[in-house]
């Protein structure tokens, strides 16, 4: 019987262990004034359709629109988001724009996030109606090289773009944050429009009543 030595054992090529794999992170930006069930449904639908690792809700500090929305204090919007995303392991919260303060430009945010988390590929979720305005976005030609735009088809919008956009179909919901604020002012029920925990927070802190 031949003797087995270290020299006679064939060498096996061992692949290096990958300590970091790329993660697919959705970013759902907005004022969330307040967050409602349609927001949650869109995030869940897109997250599963694109097999994202996580969908982060990203409230803005000051929206970069000419007709600036009168949003309530950021701490209340964030508190309601925390309550709303409980129970769904797909959801997370990204506070980069709140912490930075000032006007929120997507270019600045994505640049900041990619520098902090180079292992992530980001998917920025917008409504189909917002796609029509992409040519006017701050530094859009640089931005489209940094992030994947995901658009939710909307009735009445063109739902097409010359920019690279991933289109996702979700069930249509016909109410907005503005509708909810108006209903609260009129004393009308918002049940099933927002999570119960959010409705309770609004009531306890007397939000949107004035």
Secondary structure, 3 states (H helix, E strand, C coil): CCCCCCCCCCCCCCCCCCCCCCEEEEEEEECCCCCCHHHHHHHHHHHHHCCCCEEEEEECCEECCCCCCCCCCHHHHHHHHHHHHCCCCCEEECCHHHHHCCEECHHHHHHHHHHHCCCEEEEEEEEHHHHCCHHHCCCHHHHCCCCEEEEECCCCCCCCCCCCEEEECCCCCCCCHHHHHHHHHHCCCCECCECHHHHHHHHHCCCCCC
